[in-house]
Amino acid sequence: LGATAQRITRDQYIEQFAPVAVQEMKEYGIPASITLAQGILESGDGNSRLAQEANNHFGIKCHDDWTGKTIKHHDDKRNECFRVYEHAGESYRDHSLFLSERSRYSELFDLKPTDYKGWARGLKKAGYATDPSYANRLIDLIERHELYRYDTNLDLVVPMEEDSAYFDRNALVVTYH
């Protein structure tokens, strides 16, 4: 973050990205609570270097199939390759694709979208993160901020920054029942 940049609060992050997470849930079946909790944790509420400079909210590394822009960042090792996105919404979409297209996560999609605890444990078991407490940290975030409310019976209208989503402003009303 630059000296003049203002930090994003956790509540601002949730307000800004809840509609994106819900849209991804509707299209890919990943609980919005899980997506939001991962975004919060992986991006430091959108304040991390990867989120600020690369619009990468999920710490997704380059892997062999990535042909887009990249950024070097110290993670488990020094100067690891991470994906760069044009907009944060692209990061959310790539997160959905990343989980839905890799066989190691396929068992997660047998779970109900309301089973955030099963999803959190399954992500850890499938190797999404190296932190041994990753699942518990996701569950804690979901419960502390009641993110599970975005997984069911949602009528959501949230104003968003133009660069925060991949869909247009006319599509900001998201309804999920």
C-alpha distance (Angstrom), angle and dihedral (degrees) to the residues before:
residue distance angle dihedral
L1 . . .
G2 3.75 . .
A3 3.78 120.3 .
T4 3.80 91.2 -103.1
A5 3.82 96.6 44.5
Q6 3.77 115.2 108.1
R7 3.80 117.5 -134.4
I8 3.79 117.3 -116.3
T9 3.80 114.4 -124.1
R10 3.78 121.5 -133.6
D11 3.81 90.8 -111.6
Q12 3.81 91.2 50.8
Y13 3.80 90.3 49.9
I14 3.80 92.1 51.1
E15 3.80 92.2 46.2
Q16 3.79 92.2 48.5
F17 3.80 99.2 44.9
A18 3.82 104.5 30.7
P19 3.84 91.9 89.8
V20 3.80 90.7 51.1
A21 3.81 92.0 49.0
V22 3.81 90.9 48.9
Q23 3.80 91.7 49.7
E24 3.79 89.9 50.9
M25 3.82 89.9 49.0
K26 3.78 90.9 53.1
E27 3.80 92.3 50.1
Y28 3.81 101.7 37.0
G29 3.83 108.0 19.3
I30 3.80 96.3 -120.0
P31 3.82 109.9 139.0
A32 3.79 111.0 -105.6
S33 3.81 88.3 -137.8
I34 3.81 90.7 59.2
T35 3.80 93.3 46.2
L36 3.82 91.9 48.9
A37 3.82 93.6 45.2
Q38 3.80 90.9 49.4
G39 3.80 90.7 47.8
I40 3.80 91.1 49.9
L41 3.79 93.4 47.1
E42 3.79 99.0 40.1
S43 3.81 96.4 43.1
G44 3.80 101.0 35.6
D45 3.82 89.6 -118.6
G46 3.80 89.4 -46.0
N47 3.81 92.7 -54.8
S48 3.81 100.4 103.5
R49 3.79 122.3 109.2
L50 3.82 90.5 -111.7
A51 3.81 91.9 52.2
Q52 3.80 94.5 44.2
E53 3.80 100.1 41.7
A54 3.81 102.0 26.5
N55 3.84 104.4 24.0
N56 3.82 84.7 -126.3
H57 3.80 105.9 146.0
F58 3.80 98.0 169.0
G59 3.78 104.9 46.5
I60 3.79 91.5 -116.1
K61 3.78 110.2 175.2
C62 3.78 124.6 -142.6
H63 3.83 98.9 -103.8
D64 3.80 119.3 -178.8
D65 3.81 96.8 -71.5
W66 3.84 97.9 56.3
T67 3.80 114.7 107.9
G68 3.81 99.0 166.1
K69 3.79 131.6 91.9
T70 3.79 118.8 -54.7
I71 3.80 141.0 -157.7
K72 3.81 129.0 -158.8
H73 3.81 115.1 -127.3
H74 3.81 135.2 166.5
D75 3.80 110.1 -113.5
D76 3.81 125.4 134.9
K77 3.82 85.4 -19.2
R78 3.80 132.7 21.7
N79 3.82 119.6 -87.7
E80 3.80 97.2 4.7
C81 3.79 117.7 177.7
F82 3.81 116.5 -109.7
R83 3.79 130.9 -178.8
V84 3.82 121.3 -103.1
Y85 3.81 120.4 -147.7
E86 3.79 130.6 -163.0
H87 3.83 91.4 -135.2
A88 3.79 135.6 11.0
G89 3.82 89.9 -114.2
E90 3.80 88.8 63.7
S91 3.79 88.2 56.1
Y92 3.81 90.0 53.7
R93 3.81 91.4 49.1
D94 3.80 92.1 47.4
H95 3.81 89.4 50.2
S96 3.82 88.8 56.0
L97 3.79 91.7 47.2
F98 3.80 91.6 44.6
L99 3.81 91.6 56.0
S100 3.80 98.0 37.6
E101 3.82 97.0 46.8
R102 3.81 100.4 46.0
S103 3.78 117.4 83.9
R104 3.80 93.9 -144.3
Y105 3.83 88.4 69.8
S106 3.83 97.2 42.3
E107 3.82 95.0 102.4
L108 3.80 89.6 60.4
F109 3.79 90.3 67.2
D110 3.83 89.7 62.2
L111 3.82 87.8 65.6
K112 3.78 123.0 88.7
P113 3.81 113.8 -100.7
T114 3.81 87.2 -121.3
D115 3.84 92.3 58.3
Y116 3.79 96.2 91.2
K117 3.81 91.9 156.8
G118 3.80 91.1 55.8
W119 3.80 90.4 47.1
A120 3.81 92.4 49.0
R121 3.80 92.6 50.0
G122 3.80 91.5 42.8
L123 3.81 92.7 52.5
K124 3.79 90.4 52.5
K125 3.82 92.3 45.3
A126 3.82 91.1 49.9
G127 3.80 90.2 53.6
Y128 3.81 102.1 -108.0
A129 3.82 90.7 144.2
T130 3.78 135.6 16.4
D131 3.83 94.8 -141.6
P132 3.84 106.6 108.4
S133 3.82 90.5 -146.8
Y134 3.84 94.4 48.5
A135 3.82 95.9 113.5
N136 3.80 93.1 47.7
R137 3.80 91.4 47.3
L138 3.83 90.7 53.1
I139 3.81 92.1 47.4
D140 3.81 91.0 48.0
L141 3.82 91.5 51.9
I142 3.80 92.0 47.3
E143 3.79 93.3 50.0
R144 3.82 97.4 39.6
H145 3.82 92.1 52.2
E146 3.83 96.6 31.1
L147 3.80 90.4 -123.4
Y148 3.82 89.0 158.7
R149 3.81 86.4 78.4
Y150 3.81 87.6 75.9
D151 3.82 91.3 59.7
T152 3.82 96.2 68.5
N153 3.81 142.4 26.4
L154 3.75 95.1 4.7
D155 3.76 128.3 170.7
L156 3.74 102.8 174.1
V157 3.77 130.4 178.9
V158 3.78 113.0 169.2
P159 3.80 126.9 162.0
M160 3.78 110.8 -126.6
E161 3.77 138.8 -167.9
E162 3.78 111.2 -100.8
D163 3.79 93.1 -117.1
S164 3.80 95.7 46.9
A165 3.78 98.9 79.6
Y166 3.75 139.5 39.2
F167 3.80 93.3 -137.5
D168 3.78 126.3 73.9
R169 3.80 128.1 -100.5
N170 3.82 91.2 -105.4
A171 3.81 89.1 65.1
L172 3.81 97.6 55.7
V173 3.78 96.3 110.0
V174 3.78 105.5 89.5
T175 3.78 120.2 -177.9
Y176 3.80 122.4 -173.4
H177 3.81 124.7 173.9
